[in-house]
Amino acid sequence: MNFPNLTYALTALTIAGIGAFFLFYARVDAPRLGTTEWIERIIYKPRFRFAFVSHPMTRGDAVPLAAILAVFAAVSFFKLGDFDAPRTFHRFTYEAPYVTAELGDTPRRVTKIMFYTGLYTGAYGLSYSADGENWTEIAGEDGKTPMEQTHADLFKWREAATGEAFEARFLRFEATKTPIELGELAIYGEDGLISASGVPESLSDEGETIPARASYMNSMYFDEIYHGRTAFETVRGEYPYETVHPPLGKTIISIGVELFGMTPFGWRCMGALFGVGMLAVLYVMLKNMFGKRAAAVCGTLLAAFDFMRFTQTRIATVDTYGVFFILLSYLFMYRYIASPAGERRTAAWHPLALSGLFFGIGAACKWIVIYAGAGLFVMFVMKLVSDRAELSRVDDGFETGGGRRRVIPELLAAALFFVLIPAVIYCLSYIPFGTGKGMTIRGGMLWDPDYYKMIWDVQIRTFTYHSQGVLDATHPYSSWWYQWISDARPILYYLDYPSEGMKSSFAAFGNPLVWWGGLAAMFAMAYRIFKYKDARAFLIVLGYLSQLVPWMLVKRIVFAYHYFPSAVFLALALAHMFDTLAERGGRQGKRAAVSFTAGAGALFALFFPAISGVTAPSAYFTNVLRWFPSWPF
């Protein structure tokens, strides 16, 4: 099946659509004809006031929010992964390093061997015999054994490199390194699967899970081999292999493993769930900020249609949880700064406490949340300054000590909510590590100095790993921050050719309409800050830059998914524009917002094969989806 080369036309159409939208926005935002607005804007210079209103959710929000969540839950869980996989594993040990399979009373012709890997790394030597006494060893390729189980091969279906078919009555699988675990063996002959005897039950009891071929549906891919593996080790109470990120994200993944087993769906379902939950948080935040249902709906849909959010929440890594809790911490910080200056502090501290709580939970998932803390800190300080100035203008305010008396309790509350409580959460998140070391809570783990020494040692190793050359390597899909904002270099998570002329892939990058339009919207927000002293625009730019600027200083290899926390603020910037269009543009303004959102939805549908793993003709990827040579699909 052939497709005409549409890449240039689609790229040009997208850019033209963004240009038309911003020209219309500029016209709507300009002084209205026949009014004195242009005079008023010259005479009355706006003053920056850090004052906000938190608009409440209403009953009318329930239907659109529920519809968005239902639709994108269905899309996110669509073909997420198989519900079944080998769950029983045979452990090869020093005392019992091999197993022998008997294929029948007479030699059988073996054409293929598939195996499902488990925990630990190593390899398996493979030899065969016609009589059980004289053995012939099968040589692998490039000096390797026929059955390799490296870090990149765990919890995957693999095919042994046996070369040509051979005749055998007995097969011996011998581990070259112990301990090591194997989940299932599938030995094929000319007539299909061969029933072998003599092997442990755990290697032959789940034949219904054997796939025709390996794919993302039945095997791990990309960094799932670290985070999904760690989740399984958490369930088993073992000390994890991957320690370069805080444990809580992997603990959340382990909940899915507990519920659905160590299966592709099990290790991915929590990410997909939090990815949908992210949309609910964003909707509430948009409604609180702008008060308009249209801005909340369209802004949430833009985030829902973003390729990065979709792809990143369907892979078993910890980034999703960091971004989810960043949004929650910003939501409650907004509610805090929107509280009136004279409000009783204990009431205003409720959202501040929740903001700090979610900041702490997020930091225990991934360190990127600490970057968000810079933006939260700026918002908190500006709230303090604003309240002090406001209280100084009332009779019993600053002049009589009211403003000054409020500062110290506020700072102490912030220290409690954003330092002490997050520190406690962070330390508690390492309980699975302590359990893996043989410690127990009943045995006094949380009071044991060795527990906190272990945590400190892990922090030193983590910092060294991220900062001192361990990652100073090259990678075919690495990129820099300026390539993220331009959507120039996606990272390819998965690529497969299931049949001739067909392709299946996952790529993490942005919806061009959302990322390019959102970047332009960030410049529009900057203009509004300086032109109109727009405080809401300031918060959006602050949230965006607090996540992006730190990556500008990083020298090790980085990837497009590091832009994920910043990318969610692109939807907020565009929603701010939608809010202006709704206020000043009437029906035409609302139509422009809806049209822009619909365009993002159309691109989501167009690129769905490149971000979901759905099989499509290779020509479709080449002639329709590869807009730039640097897009690797």
N, C-alpha and C positions, 0 to 999 in steps of 0.2 A: 504494500500500500504506500503510495507516494503522496507527499504534501508539497505544495509550492513553498518557496522560501518566503515566509511572512515575517521574519524576525525584524527586519528594518521597518516595515510598515507598522508593526505592533509597538515597537519602541517609539517611533515618531508620533504615533497616535497617543500614547501615554504621556509623552512630554507635552504634546499640544494640549491635552486635556488638563494637565496641571497648570500650564500657562494660562489657559482660558479661565480656569477657576480663580487664579490669583488676580487676573485682570478684573474679573467681576468683583472680587472682594475689595480691590482697591477703589473701584467705582462706588461700591456701597459704603465704604468707610469714609469716603471723601465728603466734604460739606454738601448738604443737599441743595440742589438748585432752588432758587426762589426763597431761600431762608437766610438768616443772618448767622448761620453756624460758623462761616469762615471768619466773621468778625469776632465772634465769641471766643474762637480758638486762639485768636491773636491777643485779645484783651485779657481773658481769664486763663492765666497759666495754671495748669494742674499742679497740685502738690502731692508728693508721694505719701500715701497714708497706708500703713500696714494694718488695714481694717478689712475684715471679711465677714461674710454671712454664710452660715451653714444651712443650706436649704434642705428641708426634710424630705424623706421619701414619703410617697402617698400611695393610696390604694391603686391609683391608676398606673403605677410603675410595676405592679405585680405581673400583669399579663405580658408586656414586652420583655421584661427580664426573664420570666419563666420560659417564654418562647425562644429567646436567644440561648439560654442554657440548655434547653431540650434539644434544639437543633445541633448545637455544637458538641454536646455530649455524644449524640449519635455519630457525628462526623469524626470526633476524636477517638472513639472506641471502635470505629469501623476498621476491621482487619488490623487490629492492634497487635495481635499475636495469638498463637495457638493456646487453647486452654489446657492442653495436655502435653507432657514431655516425660522422658524417663525420670522417675523420682527416687528409685532405689539404686544405690551405687555399690559396686564391688571395690573394696580397698585392697590393692596390692601392697604387701608388706615385705620386710626383709626376710621374714620366715617363710612367706608364701608369695614369691615374686612372679609366678606365672600361673596360667590356667590352660588346660588342654581341651580342645573341642573335638569330639568324634563325629564324623559326618555320615557314618553308616557302615555297613558290613563290607562294602567295596569302595574303592576310591571314587570320588566325585570330582567333576571339573568345576573349579572355583573361578568365577568371572569377576566378582566384585565383593569388597568387604566394606561395610559402613560401620561407624562406631560413634557413640555419643560421649563426649568428654565430661569429666566432672572436676572436682577440686584438685589442686596441686599440679605442678608441671613436671614434665619428663618426656618419655617416649616409650614405645613398646616395640620390642623386636618381634619379628614374625617368621616362623619357620613351619615347614610342612613335612609330612611323612606318610608313606604308604603302609608301614607296618608298626609304627609306634616306637621303633628302635633307631632307625637311620633317618636323620633329619637334614633337611636342606633349608638353609637360611635365605630369606628373600632380602635382597639389597635394595635400599631406598634410593632416592635421587640425590645427587650432590653430596654424598656421604652421610645423608640423614637416614634414620630408620623409616620403615614404611608408615608407621603410625606416630606422628609427632603430636605432642600435647604441650604447646608453649602457652605463655600468658595470654597471647592473642587468640588461642584456640579453645578456651574453656567454655563449657556449656554450649557446644555446637555439634551439629552433625557433620562428620567428616568422612571422606572416602580414602581408604588406605591406598598408598602408592605401591601397588603390587606388580605393576607392569602388565605383562601378558597373562592370560589365563593359564592355570596349572592344575594338574591332577593331584588330589590328596585325599587321604582317609582321615588324617589327623592334622589339626592346626594347633600351634602353640603360640600364645601371646605372653611375652615376658617383659615386665617393666624394667627399664634400664635405671630407674631411680625410684626409690620408695620413701615415704608412702605416696601413692597416687591413686586416683579413683576413676573408674570407668562406669558409665551408666548403662549402656546397651551395646550388644554386638548383633550385626545383621550380615550373614554370610549368604551370598547369592551364587546360584549355579545357572546353567543354561535354561532351566525350567522355572527359575524364580528363587524364592527364599528357601534355603536349606535348613531343615530342622536338625540342630546339633545337640548332642548329649554330652554330659560330662562337665559342662560349664556351670558356674554358680547360678542359682536361680535369679539373682539380681541382675545378671547380664542377659537374661532371655525371657523375662517375665512381662515385658511391656512392648510386645511386638506391634501392638496397635498404634504405637507412637512413631514407628519407623516411616519416614517420609519418602516420597519418590526422589526428592533431591533436597539439598539444604537450601534454606532461604531465611530471611529475617523473621518469617512467621514461626519457625521452629528452632531458631538459633540466636545467640547474642550477636550484636554488631557494635562496632566502634567502642566507646568507653563503657559500655555496659559490662565489659569483661572486668572492669574494676569495681564500679559502683554496684552493679547487680550481684557480682560475686561477693562483695562485702556484706550486702544485705543477707545473703544466704549464710555467710559465716556468722553474722549476728544472730540469726535464728538458731544456728547450731551451737552458739556460745563459744565460738573460737575467736582467737585474736586475729584481726583482719590483716589481709595482705596490703590493702590500700589505706594509707594513713595520712595522705597529703591534703585532705579536706576534713573539716570537723565531722563528727559521726552522725549528727541528727538527720541529715538528708538520707543517708543510707538506712537509718533506723526506720524512717517513714517508708522507704521502699520495702523494707522487710515486713511491714504490715500486709502489703499485697502478697508477699511470698507466704506469709502465715495463712492468709485467707484462701489463696488459690494454688498454693504449692509453688515449687521452683520451676515455673513455666514461663514462657514468654509473656503471656497475659499477666501472670502474677507479678513479675518484676517490673512491668510497665504501667500497670493500672493506676497506681497512686499518682504518677506523674500526669497522666491524662486527666485524672480527677481534679488535681490541683490546677491544671491548665484551664479547665472549665470554671473552677472556682475563682480563678484570677479575673474572669470576665465579670463575675458578680461583684467583686470588690471594686473593679474599675467603674462599673455602672453606678454604684453607690457614691463613689468619689466624684464622678462627673456630675451627678445630680446634686450633691452637696455643694459643689463649687459653682455651678451655673444655674441651677434651679429649673432648667428647661429639659423636659422629657426628650425632645428631639435631639438636643445636643448629647444627652446621655446615651440614647439609643444609637445614634450614628457614630459617636466616638467609641462605644463598646464594640460595635460591629467592625470598625476599622482594626481594632486590636484583634478581634476574632479572625478577621481575614488575613492577618499578617502571617506570612509563611513561617517566620522564625518562631512565633509563639506556637504554631501548630506542630512543626517538626520537633522542636526542642522539648515539648511536653509529652511526646510519644516515645522518647528514648529514656532508658533507665539511668539518667544522670541526675546530679543534685542541683543544677542551675535553676530548674523550675521552682523549687522550694524557696531558694533565695529570693527570686523575683516576686513570688507570691507574698512573702512576708515583708519585702520592701514596700509593696503597694499598700499592705495593711498598715504598716508603720506610718506611711505618708498620709493615709486616710485619716487616722486618728490624730496625727499631728495637725492636720488641717482643721479638724474639729476643735482642737485645743486653741489654736491661734484665732479661730473664729469666735471664741467665747468672749463676752463683753469684759472690758477692763475692770469693771466694778463687781463682777460676779464673785460669789463666795468661792474661795480658792479650792476648797475640798471638792466642790462640784466640778470645777474646771480641770482638776487633776485626774479625773476619771479617764478622759481620752488621752491625757499625757501618759498616764500609767500604762494604758493599752498600747500606745505607740512604743513605749520603751520595752514592754513585754514582747511585742512582735519583732522589734529590732533584735532583742536578745535571742529569740528563737531562730530568726533568720541567720544571725551571725554564727549560730551553732550548726547551721547547714552548710554555709560557705562564706569565706571571708569577704566576698564582694559586697556583702551587706554592710560591712564596716564603711565602705565608701559612701553608702547612702547616709550613714551617720553624720557625715560632714554637712550634707544638706539639711538634715533634721536639726543639727546644732545651730546652723545659721537661722533657721526659722524660729527656734526657741529664743535665741538671743534677741532677734528683732521683735518678737512678741514682748519680751521683757522691756525693751527700750520703748516700744510703742505704748505699753500699759503705763509705764512710769510717766511718760509725757502726758498721757491722757489724765492720769490721776493728779498731776500737778496743776491741772486747770480747774479742779473742783475745790470747794471750800475746805474739806477735811482731807485733801490730797497730800501732795508732796510737801507743801509748805508746813504742814503739821506732822509730817513724818509718815503719812499713809503710804506713799509710793516707796519710800526707803524701807519701811517695815515689811513690805511684800517681797522684796528682792531676795533676802536671805532664805526664807522658807521655800521660795521658788527654786533657787539653786540647789538647796538640799533635796527637794523633791526630784529634781532632774538627776542629781547624782544617784539617788536611790533607784529611779526607774531606768536610767540609761547606763549605769555603771555597775552598781552592786547586783541588781537582779539579773541583768544579762550575764555577769560573771558567774553567778550561781547556776544559771541555766547552762552556760557553756561547760562548766565543770561536771554537771550532772549528765550532760550528753555523752560523756566518756565512760559511763557505766558499762556499756558493752565491751569496751577495751579492758576494763578492770576484770570483768567476768571472764574474758578470754585469757587473762593472766592467772585465773584461779581464785580471784577475790570474790567476796560476797558482801551484800549489803548487811545481812544479819551478822556477818563476821566482822563488821566494822570498817568496811571498805571506805566509806565516806569520811572516816576520821583517821585513816591510815596515811601517814606522810608519804609512803611509797606510791599511793594512788596519785597524789598531786605531783610527785616527782615524775611519774610516768607521763602525766599530762604535759608537764613542762618540757620534758624530753621530746615529746611528739611535736610541740610547737616549734622547738629549735630545728628539728628535722624538716618540718613543713616549710618554715621560712627559708631554710637553706635550699630546699628543693625548688622553691618558686623564685629565688632571687640570686643564687650564686652558681649559675652555670650548668645545673643539672639539666635544665631545659634549653640550654644554648645549643640547639641542634636545628636542623632544617626539616621541613615537612612540606609535602607537595600542596597542602591546602592551608598553610599558614597565611596570615594577612596582617595588615597594620590598620590602625584606627581610621586613617583617611580612606582606606578601601572599604571599611564598614559603612561609613556615612554615605558613600557613593554607591553602595551595593555592588561593588566591583569584583569581590572575590568570595564567593560562597565556599563553605566547607562541605565536601561530599562525604556523608556518613556511610552510604551503602550504594553499591552498584552491582547489578546482576543481569545476566542475559538468559532468561529462562528458556527461550527458544529462538530459532533463527529469525532475525529481523525484529525481535522484541526486546524491551528493556524495562528494568525496574530499578528505581533509585530513591534515595532520600538526600536532599541537599538542604543545608541550613543557611538561609539568606532571607532577604526582606521582600515583601510585596512592593514592587517598584512605585506604585501609586502612593502607598503609605510611607515608604522610606524617603523617596525623593520629595513628595509633597510635604511630608512631616519635617524634613530638613529645611525646606523653604519656609514652613510655618514657624520653625524656631527663629529664623531671621525676622519674621514678622513679629514674633513675640518680643525680640530684642528691640525692634523699632517702637513697639507699643510701650515698652518700659521707659525709653528715653523721651518719646513724644508725649505720651499720655500718663506717664508715671503709673502704669498698670501693675498693681501688686499681684494679681493672679497670674499674669504673664511672667512676672519675676519668679514666682514659685515653680512654674513649669520649666523655665530655663535652668533654674537652680537644681531641680531634680535631675534634669537631663545631664548637665555638666558635671554634677557631683559623681555620676557613674562613669562618665566618659573621660574626663581629664586625667584621672589616675592612670588610665591605660596609655595615655600619650607619653608617659614617663617610663613605661616598662620596656626593657630592652630584649627580653627573651622572646621566643616565638609565641604568638598569640593567634587567636582564631576568631572568626566572625561571631561565634556564639557569645563571646565576651561583650558584645554590643547589646545583647538581649535586655539587660536591665535598663539601658538608656532608651532602647527602641520603644518601650511601652509608653514613654513620655511623649513620643511623636503623636500618638493618638490624642493625648491631652492637648497638645498644641493645635492640632486640627480641630478638635472639639471647641476650643476657644474661638477659632475662626467661625465655626458653625454658629456659636452663640451670638457673635456680632452680626452674622448674616440674618439670623432669626430676628434680632432686635431692629435692625436697620433696613433689611432687604425685603421684608414682608414675605409674600408667597414665593417670589422669585428667589429670595435668599434661602428659604427652606428647600426649594427645588434644587438649588445648586448643591446644598449639603447632601441631599438624598442622592443626587446624580453622582457626586464624588464617591459616596459610600458604595453605590451600586457598581461603579467602575472598579473599586477595590474587590468587590465580590466576584465580578466577572474575571478578573485576573486570578483570583483564588481558584476558581473553577478551571481556568485555562491551564494553570500550573499544577493542578492537583496531582497528576502522575509523578511530577518531579519531587514532590514533598511527602507523598504518602506511600510509595512503594507499589502503587497500582501499575500493573503491566500495560505498556502502550508501545506502539511501533517506534523503533529507533528513529525513523525519519521524522516523527512528530517532535521528538526531543531536539533533533538537529535543525529542522526547518521552521519550527514554531517557537520553541522555548529557549534556545541558546541565543539570547540577544547579544551577548558579547563573547568573544573567544575565551575569556577568563572564567566563564561559567562552565563548570566541569561536568555537564551532563548532556 
